[in-house]
Amino acid sequence: RVGCSSGNLPKHFCTRNRTCASTLCSTEALIKRINAEKKPARAPKLTSAQRYFKDVSEDLSRHFGTRVRIQRKGKKGRVEIEFFSDDDLDRLLGLLRTS
């Protein structure tokens, strides 16, 4: 068989006679092993206030049918409601007026 042992490289890149091709195959194997060993990143623990604003944001997102973000800075904050067109904005304004 001509080609690397993993079968990932085309024949013209990896043959048994080329040491650079075996190095490339070894590098690919090393990257796969490193990626497999990585621990999944833990989400940071949220404070009760952060959890509350996240829940409110998700509730508003469901109500409006679009992404809603709540950003806090000290005692102040901002509520952002995404829209994608003039019609979408009109729909959101209608929902806000009736609420």
N, CA, C and O of each residue as an XYZ file, in Angstrom:
396
protein
N       0.847     -1.176      0.000
C       0.000      0.000      0.000
C       0.886      1.230      0.000
O       1.877      1.287      0.727
N       0.541      2.193     -0.794
C       1.279      3.461     -0.822
C       0.433      4.485     -0.083
O      -0.773      4.590     -0.304
N       1.088      5.244      0.804
C       0.377      6.269      1.559
C       0.700      6.139      3.035
O       1.366      5.194      3.458
N       0.232      7.079      3.797
C       0.548      7.038      5.219
C      -0.331      6.005      5.911
O      -1.362      5.581      5.390
N       0.106      5.621      7.083
C      -0.610      4.570      7.800
C      -2.000      5.020      8.221
O      -2.899      4.195      8.377
N      -2.181      6.317      8.407
C      -3.498      6.792      8.819
C      -4.432      6.918      7.622
O      -5.651      6.949      7.786
N      -3.868      6.989      6.426
C      -4.683      7.101      5.229
C      -5.263      8.492      5.034
O      -6.155      8.681      4.207
N      -4.763      9.474      5.792
C      -5.300     10.826      5.710
C      -4.675     11.678      4.614
O      -5.262     12.677      4.198
N      -3.505     11.298      4.146
C      -2.812     12.135      3.174
C      -2.866     11.527      1.778
O      -2.869     10.305      1.631
N      -2.910     12.374      0.753
C      -2.861     11.874     -0.628
C      -1.533     11.165     -0.878
O      -0.545     11.406     -0.184
N      -1.528     10.292     -1.876
C      -0.335      9.488     -2.162
C       0.886     10.338     -2.469
O       2.000      9.984     -2.083
N       0.687     11.474     -3.172
C       1.862     12.265     -3.551
C       2.468     13.009     -2.352
O       3.579     13.527     -2.467
N       1.777     13.080     -1.207
C       2.335     13.702     -0.018
C       2.983     12.680      0.913
O       3.948     12.992      1.610
N       2.464     11.493      0.923
C       2.906     10.544      1.933
C       3.193      9.194      1.292
O       2.277      8.497      0.858
N       4.445      8.836      1.237
C       4.838      7.515      0.769
C       5.796      6.929      1.791
O       6.311      7.647      2.648
N       6.029      5.667      1.706
C       6.912      5.013      2.676
C       8.349      5.495      2.555
O       9.129      5.323      3.491
N       8.719      6.090      1.439
C      10.096      6.492      1.220
C      10.382      7.918      1.687
O      11.538      8.341      1.659
N       9.389      8.658      2.107
C       9.620     10.052      2.485
C       9.511     10.217      4.004
O       8.465      9.957      4.599
N      10.597     10.649      4.606
C      10.578     10.818      6.061
C       9.731     12.010      6.468
O       9.142     12.001      7.549
N       9.654     13.050      5.618
C       8.851     14.211      5.983
C       7.375     13.826      6.059
O       6.633     14.392      6.862
N       6.950     12.893      5.255
C       5.560     12.455      5.288
C       5.275     11.725      6.588
O       4.201     11.893      7.165
N       6.213     10.921      7.058
C       5.985     10.214      8.324
C       5.976     11.201      9.483
O       5.256     11.011     10.463
N       6.783     12.261      9.367
C       6.757     13.300     10.398
C       5.404     13.983     10.418
O       4.872     14.278     11.489
N       4.841     14.236      9.246
C       3.526     14.854      9.148
C       2.467     13.944      9.756
O       1.587     14.412     10.478
N       2.546     12.653      9.472
C       1.602     11.697     10.060
C       1.757     11.655     11.574
O       0.765     11.593     12.300
N       3.007     11.687     12.056
C       3.249     11.686     13.494
C       2.704     12.954     14.145
O       2.157     12.911     15.247
N       2.856     14.068     13.464
C       2.337     15.334     13.982
C       0.826     15.288     14.082
O       0.252     15.722     15.080
N       0.174     14.759     13.045
C      -1.290     14.636     13.086
C      -1.727     13.753     14.248
O      -2.696     14.067     14.938
N      -1.017     12.655     14.465
C      -1.362     11.745     15.562
C      -1.174     12.436     16.908
O      -1.985     12.251     17.816
N      -0.115     13.228     17.047
C       0.145     13.956     18.284
C      -0.956     14.976     18.550
O      -1.429     15.093     19.680
N      -1.365     15.710     17.529
C      -2.433     16.704     17.686
C      -3.731     16.031     18.100
O      -4.439     16.535     18.971
N      -4.049     14.906     17.488
C      -5.262     14.175     17.865
C      -5.207     13.727     19.319
O      -6.204     13.805     20.037
N      -4.027     13.253     19.754
C      -3.886     12.790     21.132
C      -4.010     13.951     22.118
O      -4.655     13.818     23.158
N      -3.395     15.085     21.795
C      -3.470     16.256     22.674
C      -4.907     16.744     22.778
O      -5.378     17.060     23.870
N      -5.607     16.807     21.648
C      -6.999     17.263     21.657
C      -7.888     16.315     22.446
O      -8.834     16.753     23.101
N      -7.596     15.032     22.389
C      -8.388     14.045     23.131
C      -8.148     14.169     24.640
O      -9.040     13.876     25.436
N      -6.952     14.601     25.029
C      -6.606     14.706     26.440
C      -7.086     15.998     27.079
O      -7.121     16.100     28.305
N      -7.457     16.985     26.273
C      -7.884     18.274     26.824
C      -9.144     18.093     27.652
O     -10.072     17.386     27.259
N      -9.156     18.731     28.780
C     -10.327     18.689     29.637
C     -11.301     19.762     29.155
O     -10.883     20.849     28.756
N     -12.580     19.460     29.191
C     -13.537     20.485     28.783
C     -13.484     21.675     29.741
O     -13.356     21.503     30.954
N     -13.583     22.861     29.192
C     -13.531     24.075     30.005
C     -14.797     24.175     30.845
O     -15.906     23.974     30.350
N     -14.618     24.482     32.090
C     -15.755     24.637     32.984
C     -16.331     26.038     32.831
O     -15.595     27.014     32.687
N     -17.635     26.119     32.865
C     -18.274     27.420     32.862
C     -18.088     28.040     34.238
O     -18.216     27.353     35.252
N     -17.790     29.327     34.281
C     -17.602     29.946     35.588
C     -18.903     29.918     36.385
O     -19.992     30.028     35.822
N     -18.777     29.770     37.693
C     -19.961     29.738     38.544
C     -20.571     31.133     38.582
O     -19.874     32.135     38.743
N     -21.892     31.169     38.428
C     -22.594     32.443     38.411
C     -23.060     32.803     39.815
O     -23.447     31.940     40.602
N     -23.012     34.095     40.108
C     -23.578     34.560     41.370
C     -25.096     34.523     41.246
O     -25.626     34.338     40.150
N     -25.787     34.695     42.344
C     -27.250     34.661     42.288
C     -27.790     35.809     41.431
O     -28.783     35.638     40.724
N     -27.149     36.969     41.489
C     -27.587     38.102     40.663
C     -27.366     37.797     39.183
O     -28.240     38.069     38.360
N     -26.209     37.235     38.839
C     -25.927     36.891     37.442
C     -26.912     35.845     36.944
O     -27.395     35.931     35.815
N     -27.208     34.865     37.777
C     -28.157     33.820     37.411
C     -29.547     34.424     37.173
O     -30.242     34.048     36.229
N     -29.943     35.367     38.041
C     -31.242     36.032     37.906
C     -31.333     36.772     36.574
O     -32.319     36.624     35.851
N     -30.312     37.568     36.243
C     -30.353     38.336     35.000
C     -30.282     37.427     33.775
O     -30.860     37.741     32.735
N     -29.590     36.328     33.892
C     -29.555     35.370     32.789
C     -30.938     34.762     32.578
O     -31.392     34.641     31.440
N     -31.607     34.381     33.656
C     -32.959     33.828     33.560
C     -33.939     34.842     32.977
O     -34.759     34.501     32.125
N     -33.850     36.097     33.442
C     -34.733     37.148     32.915
C     -34.465     37.353     31.431
O     -35.401     37.500     30.644
N     -33.199     37.364     31.049
C     -32.826     37.532     29.643
C     -33.406     36.405     28.785
O     -33.910     36.653     27.690
N     -33.336     35.170     29.286
C     -33.886     34.033     28.538
C     -35.410     34.116     28.443
O     -35.983     33.785     27.405
N     -36.070     34.554     29.521
C     -37.523     34.727     29.490
C     -37.930     35.781     28.461
O     -38.865     35.578     27.686
N     -37.215     36.910     28.464
C     -37.509     37.969     27.492
C     -37.237     37.503     26.064
O     -37.977     37.854     25.145
N     -36.188     36.720     25.877
C     -35.873     36.193     24.546
C     -37.007     35.310     24.033
O     -37.380     35.386     22.863
N     -37.551     34.473     24.916
C     -38.687     33.637     24.513
C     -39.913     34.486     24.208
O     -40.632     34.226     23.243
N     -40.151     35.502     25.033
C     -41.323     36.357     24.846
C     -41.255     37.130     23.525
O     -42.238     37.199     22.787
N     -40.093     37.705     23.236
C     -39.949     38.525     22.037
C     -39.557     37.726     20.802
O     -39.672     38.229     19.684
N     -39.106     36.516     20.978
C     -38.716     35.692     19.841
C     -37.425     36.141     19.195
O     -37.212     35.910     18.005
N     -36.560     36.779     19.962
C     -35.264     37.229     19.457
C     -34.313     37.345     20.645
O     -34.733     37.254     21.798
N     -33.059     37.541     20.360
C     -32.051     37.595     21.416
C     -32.209     38.876     22.244
O     -32.364     39.973     21.706
N     -32.165     38.701     23.558
C     -32.225     39.821     24.491
C     -31.041     39.691     25.436
O     -30.815     38.627     26.013
N     -30.286     40.771     25.595
C     -29.142     40.762     26.504
C     -29.349     41.810     27.583
O     -29.841     42.907     27.322
N     -28.970     41.454     28.779
C     -29.002     42.394     29.887
C     -27.567     42.572     30.361
O     -26.898     41.609     30.737
N     -27.103     43.822     30.335
C     -25.734     44.118     30.754
C     -25.787     45.040     31.969
O     -26.465     46.067     31.961
N     -25.066     44.656     32.997
C     -25.039     45.452     34.217
C     -23.690     46.126     34.368
O     -22.646     45.539     34.081
N     -23.732     47.382     34.827
C     -22.516     48.120     35.189
C     -22.823     48.857     36.469
O     -23.413     49.937     36.449
N     -22.422     48.275     37.586
C     -22.732     48.876     38.880
C     -24.226     48.786     39.134
O     -24.820     47.712     39.042
N     -24.826     49.924     39.454
C     -26.267     49.940     39.704
C     -27.061     50.188     38.430
O     -28.284     50.050     38.422
N     -26.380     50.549     37.366
C     -27.040     50.822     36.089
C     -26.941     49.595     35.196
O     -26.276     48.613     35.525
N     -27.616     49.677     34.069
C     -27.538     48.569     33.130
C     -28.165     48.923     31.806
O     -28.590     50.055     31.575
N     -28.212     47.925     30.940
C     -28.746     48.114     29.603
C     -29.450     46.839     29.184
O     -28.973     45.737     29.454
N     -30.595     46.995     28.517
C     -31.310     45.864     27.944
C     -31.244     46.035     26.433
O     -31.680     47.058     25.903
N     -30.705     45.046     25.741
C     -30.594     45.083     24.282
C     -31.499     44.023     23.683
O     -31.446     42.853     24.062
N     -32.331     44.447     22.743
C     -33.227     43.530     22.034
C     -32.821     43.569     20.565
O     -32.876     44.621     19.927
N     -32.413     42.421     20.031
C     -31.982     42.353     18.632
C     -33.163     42.340     17.686
O     -34.204     41.749     17.976
N     -32.988     43.008     16.538
C     -33.959     42.893     15.458
C     -33.199     42.845     14.146
O     -32.048     43.273     14.072
N     -33.850     42.318     13.099
C     -33.138     42.029     11.860
C     -33.684     42.758     10.648
O     -33.087     42.695      9.573
N     -34.801     43.448     10.796
C     -35.364     44.205      9.678
C     -36.328     45.231     10.252
O     -36.630     45.213     11.445
N     -36.807     46.122      9.397
C     -37.787     47.112      9.837
C     -39.073     46.432     10.288
O     -39.693     46.852     11.265
N     -39.469     45.386      9.579
C     -40.674     44.649      9.976
C     -40.494     43.999     11.348
O     -41.413     43.994     12.167
N     -39.314     43.455     11.586
C     -39.016     42.831     12.868
C     -39.066     43.882     13.979
O     -39.587     43.615     15.062
N     -38.528     45.073     13.715
C     -38.571     46.158     14.689
C     -40.015     46.562     14.979
O     -40.380     46.770     16.137
N     -40.838     46.675     13.933
C     -42.252     47.010     14.128
C     -42.955     45.957     14.982
O     -43.771     46.292     15.841
N     -42.639     44.689     14.745
C     -43.227     43.607     15.538
C     -42.840     43.738     17.002
O     -43.679     43.571     17.887
N     -41.566     44.036     17.260
C     -41.094     44.191     18.636
C     -41.724     45.411     19.312
O     -42.093     45.356     20.485
N     -41.845     46.513     18.564
C     -42.473     47.705     19.124
C     -43.932     47.430     19.480
O     -44.427     47.917     20.497
N     -44.622     46.648     18.642
C     -45.992     46.267     18.945
C     -46.074     45.463     20.226
O     -46.974     45.677     21.039
N     -45.134     44.532     20.416
C     -45.115     43.733     21.636
C     -44.824     44.603     22.861
O     -45.408     44.395     23.925
N     -43.927     45.569     22.713
C     -43.584     46.441     23.839
C     -44.760     47.353     24.210
O     -44.989     47.629     25.388
N     -45.493     47.812     23.212
C     -46.625     48.708     23.464
C     -47.773     47.980     24.152
O     -48.496     48.588     24.942
N     -47.955     46.704     23.873
C     -49.075     45.962     24.465
C     -48.701     45.368     25.822
O     -49.581     44.919     26.556
N     -47.440     45.358     26.164
C     -47.018     44.736     27.428
C     -47.321     45.603     28.612
O     -47.028     45.224     29.746
